[in-house]
Amino acid sequence: MQPQSKFQPTYSFEFFPPKTEEGAENLLTISERLARLNPDFFSVTFGAGGSTREKTFETVIEIQRKTGMEGAPHLSCIGSTHDSIRDIINKYRGHGIRRIVALRGDMPSGMMSAGEFQFASELVEFIRRETGDHFSIEVAAYPETHPEAANAEKDLTHFKRKVEAGANSAITQYFYSPEGYFYFVDACEKMGIDLPITPGIMPITNYTQLSRFSERCGAEIPRWMRKRLESFGDDRASIRAFGIDVVSHLCQKLLDNGAPGLHFYTMNRAEAVLAIWQNLNLTSTPGRLSENRLIYCGQA
Ligand code: FAD
């Protein structure tokens, strides 16, 4: 018998705001394909690749309109004032958005002041103070420790602070070692942190890009995987096949051992996610029916 998560499993897909019209059309096609899997929500990043809050907002609204699924904007607070964050959360509330991924973000190069928020816990606290229970708030978690943290213990204490400030659930940075995730979840439980911590899953399609990302965000690619991926050179088909195999096994292990769902970093691509989903046979998961679909009010 597989261990069941004590939380209702949640499945979600993350996108970034497209930069071009072609990218926007492509994203709508992808989101429609992924909507057929009936996820709990789509999230849209903020700041990645220089995207603005306006772009995040527009993308969330467009995806909700097109697919009828719940959209969750990411909101980062570094460099922001209370007034500017108040404006944006009121705008989201006014458009019927019920879920936010609340982050500190990274200080853009050249910016000298952190603004009126220093850490994500302050953003969570602010959203709760301003809007009560309107939003379901997701925060970031780092099973392999955030790269700027003084140590793992302190990082965990800071994570607890975000939870106590009012987060409902967490999504992790991506990782490829399930042991690290389960150790982290156990450590959280021992500290009395009781909320779903959904693993963030990064499909592998481009090794060069993955190495670059991983270097920046402190996600470890195990040596055995790196060696394999390096051996494929420019052979994209082999990288893709290996990636789908490894990531499918990772997801299966996570779900078998009680992870409360999966959050896919899609990188605005559907193929690898669909292949992994099919391997996991997730469409047959009971209890995940169409109640997640929104009646979209069309205020955009
Ligand atoms: P925090 O929780 O504030 O933590 C940041 C660092 O500060 C950690 O090292 C923590 O230990 C430390 N810290 C926290 N509180 C304190 C304290 N009181 N005293 C001292 N130190 C403290 N980035 C984007 O720009 N846009 C996105 O859309 C985006 N989406 C993301 C989604 C997910 C699921 C994840 C995991 C990350 C995402 N990121 C995104 C990246 C994220 O913004 C960076 O990892 C950022 O460096 C930290 O953000 P945070 O919200 O985890 O910060």
Residues whose N, C-alpha, C, O or C-beta is under 5 A from the ligand:
A	BS01	FAD	T45 F46 G47 A48 H74 S76 A102 L103 R104 G105 D106 Q118 F119 A120 S121 A140 A141 H146 E148 A149 K154 D155 H158 I171 T172 Q173
